[in-house]
Amino acid sequence: MPTSLADQRITVMGLGRFGGGEGLVQWLLSEGAHVLVADLADEATLQPALDRIEAAAHRRPLVHAGPHDVRDFTNTDLVVVNPAVAQPWSNSFLKAARDSAVPCTTAMRLLLERLPQRERIIGVTGTVGKSTTASMLHHVLCAMGLDARLGGNIGGSLLPDLHTLTPQTWIVLEVSSAQLHWLGDDVDDWPGWSPHIALTTNIAANHIDWHGDEAAYRAAKAVIHQFQQEGDVRIDSASCNDAGTIELRLPGAHNQANARLAVAGAVTATGKPFGDLAATLMTFGGLEHRLQPVDGLDTDGSPRIWNDAKSSTPEATLLALSSFGDRLNHIHLIVGGYDKGVSLNTIAEVAPSLAGLYCIGATGPELARMAREGGGRVVDCGTLEVAVGKAMDNLGDDGVLLLSPACASWDQFTDFRARGERFVEFIQGYLAAC
């Protein structure tokens, strides 16, 4: 059994912006721990999350906002690290914790130590498509009347819900490369962990800034199956290619691949026929900011403005483009953002086939330069607002506007959700002014 956390002094390194940190702190407080949140953001930024934690746990953690104090990592019993902390093996504060014999862990590891039934855990990873695949799988299991929970990288922590989980509960975890790094057996005294059913959508270079190089990124992704035991199951998209077409509300061959993988996972979990499970996906409406239609110009029932703000890799953007078939020459594509150290050559190469390429963010100028050299119709816009205005001006009667940035959002936005929401706001503002 895991050690009790009651009366333990616990430092949470990074509250995060997606709800996982909130759930973690709420749970730690409910377990009777003395929690200190060390976050580089200022306290005003953290305030809404702290208010929600206090409302849920009826207690408030101690907060040290701004630059870290090494004493928060050495004068404590445990450090729980947000997976957003890049290259944790070289982080000076985590080194200081280990030098002081303070163990370091993550919310995911705390959860896995306490889940009631390993044989009902399904892990989903991949460079693109893991959120949609995990959500589709969860949707299918729930549609079949099973108790299923969705967690991990996709949203809030499951730790506060531990008391509601039973040995019959299916757990679907979307697992990022950073979370998988912490699950390998070369991190502290952790023994290494892989789920009973491991699904992988695809692997391509990504998050080089976090892992240091592509080899380390791929090694982290391999953890999803590296520690599987006898009787465990590993499935990837390639093994599902012959499963046929699944009727979906979502466009694109990539969503077909996501659906086939999700249903294959559900077949393994339940033993029910593929066709019966696939039929439940007709009611799956997709996820926000993932090739999501935006109202405004779809007078004939065909959306012309698409929000794919979640796209943070070239591969994701190319998949989004492939959804439009032979209509590339109608597409006005907005790309660019934070530089993760990943080559954007493939985006520059596709530019001549497009109606227009509108470049934003830190990667915008270099991407625009490369695309112009290839003969693309390029506008270096700087900001998303400028890009929306330029693209809408050029859209014409048959153009399609696609935000699919191929880069992370952190240079200009707090996260991809904020990027997508601002895109919709700029579209609405443009249309209202017409």
C-alpha positions in Angstrom: 0.0 0.0 0.0 1.2 3.5 -0.7 2.5 5.5 2.2 0.0 7.8 3.9 0.5 11.5 3.0 -1.2 12.8 6.2 1.0 15.5 7.9 3.6 15.2 5.1 5.2 18.4 3.9 4.7 18.4 0.1 6.0 20.9 -2.5 4.1 21.0 -5.7 6.4 22.4 -8.4 4.1 24.2 -10.9 0.4 24.4 -10.5 -0.2 24.1 -14.3 -2.9 25.6 -16.5 -5.0 22.6 -17.5 -6.7 21.6 -14.2 -4.4 18.6 -13.3 -2.4 20.7 -10.8 -5.7 21.9 -9.2 -7.0 18.4 -8.7 -3.6 17.3 -7.4 -3.4 20.0 -4.7 -7.1 19.5 -3.8 -6.5 15.8 -3.3 -3.2 16.3 -1.3 -5.0 18.7 1.1 -7.9 16.3 1.5 -5.3 13.6 2.4 -4.1 15.8 5.3 -0.8 16.9 3.7 0.8 20.3 4.2 1.0 21.7 0.7 3.3 24.4 -0.7 2.8 25.4 -4.3 5.9 26.8 -5.9 5.0 28.4 -9.2 6.9 30.9 -11.4 3.7 32.8 -12.2 2.6 35.7 -10.0 0.0 35.0 -7.4 -2.7 37.1 -9.2 -2.4 34.7 -12.2 -2.7 31.7 -9.8 -5.6 33.2 -7.8 -8.6 31.7 -9.7 -7.1 28.2 -9.4 -6.4 28.7 -5.7 -9.9 29.9 -5.1 -11.3 26.8 -6.7 -8.9 24.6 -4.7 -10.1 26.2 -1.4 -13.7 25.9 -2.4 -13.3 22.1 -3.1 -10.9 21.2 -0.2 -11.9 23.8 2.4 -8.2 24.5 2.9 -5.7 26.6 1.0 -2.1 25.7 0.2 0.8 27.9 1.0 2.0 29.6 -2.2 5.4 30.9 -3.1 4.9 32.6 -6.4 7.6 33.9 -8.7 11.3 32.8 -8.7 11.8 29.5 -6.8 13.5 29.3 -3.4 15.7 26.2 -3.1 14.6 25.7 0.5 11.1 24.8 -0.8 12.7 21.8 -2.4 15.1 20.7 0.3 13.1 21.4 3.5 10.2 19.2 2.6 9.2 15.5 2.6 8.2 15.1 -1.1 8.3 17.2 -4.3 5.5 16.6 -6.9 6.7 17.9 -10.3 4.5 19.3 -13.0 5.3 17.4 -16.2 5.6 20.8 -18.0 9.0 21.3 -16.2 11.4 20.6 -19.1 14.5 18.4 -18.8 13.9 17.7 -15.1 17.2 15.7 -14.9 19.1 18.9 -15.2 16.8 21.2 -13.1 18.8 22.8 -10.3 16.0 22.7 -7.8 15.2 19.0 -8.4 18.9 18.3 -8.2 18.9 20.1 -4.8 15.9 18.0 -3.7 17.6 14.7 -4.6 20.9 15.9 -2.9 18.9 16.4 0.2 17.3 12.9 -0.1 13.9 14.4 -0.9 12.0 12.1 -3.3 10.5 13.6 -6.5 7.4 12.2 -8.2 4.4 13.3 -10.4 0.7 13.3 -10.1 0.5 10.5 -12.6 2.8 8.3 -10.5 0.7 9.1 -7.3 -2.4 8.0 -9.2 -1.0 4.8 -10.7 0.2 3.7 -7.2 -3.4 3.9 -6.0 -5.6 2.7 -8.9 -7.6 -0.4 -7.9 -7.1 -2.6 -10.9 -4.1 -2.4 -13.3 -5.9 -4.8 -15.8 -8.5 -2.1 -16.5 -6.0 0.7 -17.4 -5.7 1.7 -21.0 -2.9 4.1 -22.0 -3.0 6.2 -25.1 0.0 8.1 -26.5 1.3 9.4 -29.8 2.6 12.6 -31.4 -0.8 13.6 -32.8 -4.3 12.2 -32.3 -3.9 10.9 -28.7 -6.5 13.2 -27.2 -9.1 12.4 -29.8 -8.3 8.6 -29.7 -8.5 8.6 -25.9 -11.8 10.5 -26.0 -13.3 8.2 -28.6 -12.3 5.1 -26.6 -13.9 6.6 -23.4 -17.0 7.5 -25.4 -17.3 3.9 -26.7 -16.9 2.3 -23.3 -19.5 4.6 -21.8 -21.9 4.0 -24.7 -21.7 0.3 -23.9 -22.8 1.0 -20.4 -19.5 0.6 -18.7 -18.1 2.7 -15.8 -15.2 4.4 -17.6 -13.1 7.5 -16.6 -10.9 9.6 -18.8 -7.8 11.3 -17.4 -4.1 12.0 -17.7 -2.8 14.6 -20.1 -6.3 15.5 -21.4 -7.6 17.3 -18.4 -8.2 17.3 -14.7 -6.6 14.9 -12.3 -8.4 11.7 -11.4 -6.8 11.8 -7.9 -9.9 13.5 -6.3 -12.1 10.8 -7.8 -10.1 7.8 -6.4 -12.8 7.1 -3.8 -15.4 6.6 -6.6 -13.3 4.1 -8.5 -13.9 0.3 -8.2 -12.1 -2.8 -9.6 -14.8 -2.7 -12.4 -13.9 0.9 -13.5 -12.1 1.2 -16.8 -9.4 4.0 -16.7 -8.4 5.6 -20.0 -5.3 7.7 -19.7 -3.9 10.0 -22.3 -0.2 10.0 -21.6 2.2 12.6 -22.9 5.9 12.1 -23.6 6.8 14.1 -20.5 4.5 12.0 -18.3 6.0 8.8 -19.8 9.5 10.0 -19.1 8.6 10.0 -15.4 7.2 6.5 -15.7 10.5 5.0 -17.0 12.7 2.9 -14.7 15.6 5.3 -14.9 13.9 8.0 -12.9 14.5 7.9 -9.1 13.4 4.6 -7.5 10.4 4.1 -9.7 10.2 0.6 -11.1 8.9 1.4 -14.6 5.3 1.2 -15.6 3.2 0.5 -18.7 -0.6 0.0 -19.0 -2.3 -3.3 -19.5 -3.6 -2.0 -22.9 -1.2 0.4 -24.7 -2.4 2.3 -27.8 0.0 4.4 -29.9 -1.4 6.7 -32.7 1.9 7.6 -34.4 5.4 8.9 -33.5 7.3 11.8 -35.1 9.8 14.3 -33.9 8.3 16.6 -31.2 9.0 18.4 -27.9 12.8 18.5 -28.7 13.0 21.5 -26.3 11.7 19.4 -23.4 13.6 16.1 -24.1 16.8 17.5 -25.6 16.8 15.5 -28.7 14.6 13.2 -30.8 16.1 10.0 -29.5 15.1 10.9 -25.9 11.6 11.9 -27.1 11.2 8.5 -28.8 12.6 6.7 -25.8 10.0 8.3 -23.6 7.2 7.4 -25.9 8.4 3.8 -25.9 7.6 3.6 -22.1 3.9 3.1 -23.1 4.8 -0.5 -23.8 8.3 -1.1 -22.5 7.2 -2.4 -19.1 4.2 -4.4 -20.2 3.8 -7.8 -18.6 2.7 -11.2 -19.9 -0.9 -10.9 -21.1 -0.8 -7.2 -21.7 -1.7 -5.9 -25.2 0.0 -3.3 -27.5 -1.9 -1.8 -30.4 -0.8 0.9 -32.9 -2.6 2.5 -35.7 -0.8 0.6 -38.4 -2.2 -2.7 -37.1 -5.8 -1.3 -37.6 -5.5 -0.1 -41.2 -7.6 -2.9 -42.6 -10.6 -2.4 -40.2 -12.5 -0.5 -42.8 -14.3 2.9 -42.7 -16.2 4.0 -39.6 -19.1 6.3 -39.9 -18.1 9.5 -38.1 -19.2 13.1 -37.8 -15.6 14.2 -38.0 -13.7 14.8 -41.3 -10.4 13.4 -42.3 -8.5 10.2 -42.8 -6.6 10.8 -39.6 -9.9 10.7 -37.6 -10.7 7.4 -39.3 -7.3 6.1 -38.0 -8.0 7.5 -34.5 -11.4 5.8 -34.6 -10.1 2.4 -35.7 -7.5 2.5 -33.0 -10.0 3.5 -30.3 -12.4 0.7 -31.3 -9.6 -1.8 -31.4 -8.7 -0.9 -27.9 -12.4 -1.2 -26.9 -12.6 -4.7 -28.5 -9.6 -5.8 -26.5 -11.1 -4.4 -23.3 -14.6 -5.8 -23.7 -14.5 -8.6 -26.2 -17.5 -7.2 -28.1 -17.7 -7.1 -31.9 -15.8 -4.3 -33.7 -18.9 -3.2 -35.7 -21.1 -2.9 -32.6 -18.5 -0.7 -30.8 -17.7 1.4 -33.9 -21.4 2.2 -34.3 -21.4 4.2 -31.1 -18.9 6.7 -32.5 -21.7 8.2 -34.6 -22.6 10.2 -31.5 -19.0 11.4 -30.9 -18.9 15.1 -31.6 -15.2 15.7 -31.5 -13.0 17.9 -29.2 -12.7 21.7 -29.1 -9.9 23.3 -31.1 -9.3 20.1 -33.1 -10.4 20.7 -36.6 -13.5 22.3 -35.2 -15.9 24.2 -37.6 -16.4 27.9 -36.8 -19.8 29.4 -37.7 -19.9 32.4 -40.0 -19.7 31.6 -43.7 -21.2 28.1 -44.1 -24.3 29.3 -46.0 -24.5 26.1 -48.0 -24.0 23.8 -45.0 -20.2 23.4 -45.6 -18.0 25.1 -43.0 -15.4 27.4 -44.5 -13.6 28.4 -41.3 -11.9 25.8 -39.1 -10.2 26.0 -35.7 -7.4 23.5 -35.3 -5.6 25.5 -32.6 -4.5 22.2 -30.9 -2.1 21.5 -33.8 1.4 22.0 -32.4 3.4 19.8 -34.9 3.9 19.9 -38.7 2.4 16.4 -38.8 -0.8 17.5 -37.2 -1.1 20.4 -39.6 -0.5 18.1 -42.7 -3.2 15.8 -41.4 -5.6 18.6 -41.1 -4.8 19.7 -44.6 -5.3 16.2 -45.9 -8.9 16.4 -44.6 -9.7 18.8 -47.5 -8.7 16.4 -50.2 -8.0 18.1 -53.5 -9.1 21.5 -52.3 -5.6 22.7 -51.1 -5.6 25.6 -53.5 -8.7 27.0 -51.7 -7.1 26.9 -48.3 -5.7 30.0 -46.5 -3.6 28.5 -43.7 -2.5 30.3 -40.5 0.7 28.8 -39.0 3.5 29.6 -36.6 4.1 30.1 -32.9 6.5 29.0 -30.2 9.7 27.3 -31.5 10.0 23.8 -30.1 13.1 23.1 -32.2 11.2 21.0 -34.8 11.8 21.4 -38.5 9.0 23.3 -40.3 10.3 22.4 -43.8 7.2 20.3 -44.6 4.9 23.3 -44.0 7.1 25.5 -46.2 7.0 22.9 -48.9 3.2 22.7 -49.0 2.8 26.5 -49.2 2.9 26.7 -53.0 -0.2 24.4 -53.1 -2.2 26.7 -50.9 -4.3 29.8 -51.6 -2.2 31.6 -48.9 0.1 31.1 -46.0 -0.2 33.5 -43.1 2.7 33.3 -40.6 2.6 34.3 -37.0 4.6 34.1 -33.8 8.3 33.4 -33.1 8.6 30.9 -36.0 6.7 33.2 -38.4 9.6 35.1 -40.0 11.7 32.1 -40.8 8.8 30.1 -41.9 7.7 32.9 -44.2 11.2 33.1 -45.7 11.4 29.4 -46.4 7.9 29.4 -48.0 8.6 32.4 -50.2 11.7 30.7 -51.5 9.5 27.8 -52.6 7.1 30.1 -54.4 4.3 30.2 -51.8 1.8 33.1 -51.5 3.0 34.2 -48.0 2.1 37.0 -45.6 4.3 37.5 -42.5 1.6 38.7 -40.1 3.2 38.6 -36.6 0.0 38.2 -34.6 -3.0 36.1 -35.0 -5.3 39.1 -35.2 -3.5 40.5 -38.2 -3.4 37.0 -39.8 -7.2 36.6 -39.4 -7.8 40.0 -41.0 -5.5 39.4 -43.9 -6.8 35.9 -44.6 -10.5 37.0 -44.4 -9.8 39.9 -46.8 -8.4 37.4 -49.3 -10.9 34.6 -48.7 -13.3 35.3 -51.6 -16.4 33.3 -52.3 -14.9 29.8 -52.3 -11.9 30.0 -49.9 -11.4 28.1 -46.7 -9.7 29.5 -43.6 -7.8 27.0 -41.5 -6.0 27.8 -38.2 -3.6 24.9 -37.8 -0.4 26.4 -36.4 2.1 23.4 -36.5 3.7 25.1 -33.4 3.0 25.4 -29.7 1.2 28.5 -28.5 3.4 29.7 -25.6 5.1 32.7 -27.4 1.8 34.6 -27.6 -0.8 32.6 -25.6 -1.0 30.7 -22.4 -2.1 27.5 -24.1 -3.8 26.2 -27.3 -7.2 26.8 -25.8 -6.5 30.5 -25.5 -5.2 30.5 -29.0 -8.3 28.9 -30.4 -10.7 31.1 -28.4 -8.9 34.3 -29.6 -9.2 33.0 -33.2 -12.9 32.6 -32.9 -13.2 36.0 -31.3 -11.2 37.6 -34.1 -13.4 35.8 -36.7 -16.6 37.0 -35.0 -15.2 40.5 -34.7 -14.3 40.6 -38.4 -17.8 39.3 -39.5 -19.6 41.7 -37.2 -17.7 44.6 -38.8 -18.6 43.6 -42.4 
